[in-house]
Amino acid sequence: MNNKQIQLKGITCNHSRGFTSVVATAQRFHELNPNVEITWKKKIITSIRR
């Protein structure tokens, strides 16, 4: 079994439909895969498009 910790980072829009769903999914994924941690950062939508 591999005990290596994996840390993933993502960027999503600063809106509840964009942020809340990915955070909830990341939390559930971490429960099933404790060696993987996913963190999300909010950005204003115009800064993502550029």
C-alpha positions as CSV (number, residue, x, y, z in Angstrom):
1,M,0.0,0.0,0.0
2,N,1.3,3.5,-0.9
3,N,1.3,5.9,2.0
4,K,2.6,8.9,-0.1
5,Q,0.6,12.0,0.5
6,I,-0.7,13.7,-2.6
7,Q,-1.8,17.4,-2.5
8,L,-3.9,18.8,-5.4
9,K,-4.8,22.5,-5.8
10,G,-7.5,24.0,-8.0
11,I,-9.0,27.3,-8.9
12,T,-12.7,27.9,-9.3
13,C,-15.0,30.9,-9.6
14,N,-16.2,32.8,-6.6
15,H,-19.7,31.6,-6.8
16,S,-21.6,29.1,-4.7
17,R,-22.3,26.8,-7.7
18,G,-18.6,26.8,-8.6
19,F,-17.1,26.6,-5.1
20,T,-19.4,24.7,-2.9
21,S,-19.8,21.7,-5.1
22,V,-16.1,21.2,-5.7
23,V,-15.3,21.5,-2.0
24,A,-17.9,19.0,-1.1
25,T,-16.6,16.6,-3.7
26,A,-13.0,17.1,-2.6
27,Q,-14.0,16.3,1.0
28,R,-15.8,13.1,0.0
29,F,-12.9,12.1,-2.2
30,H,-10.5,12.6,0.7
31,E,-12.7,10.4,3.0
32,L,-12.4,7.6,0.4
33,N,-8.7,8.4,-0.4
34,P,-7.0,9.7,2.8
35,N,-3.7,10.1,1.1
36,V,-5.1,12.7,-1.3
37,E,-5.9,16.2,-0.2
38,I,-7.6,18.6,-2.6
39,T,-7.8,22.3,-1.8
40,W,-9.7,24.9,-3.9
41,K,-9.1,28.6,-4.2
42,K,-11.8,31.1,-5.3
43,K,-11.1,33.7,-8.1
44,I,-13.3,36.3,-9.6
45,I,-14.6,34.9,-12.9
46,T,-12.9,37.6,-15.0
47,S,-9.5,36.7,-13.6
48,I,-10.0,33.0,-14.6
49,R,-10.8,33.9,-18.2
50,R,-7.6,35.9,-18.7
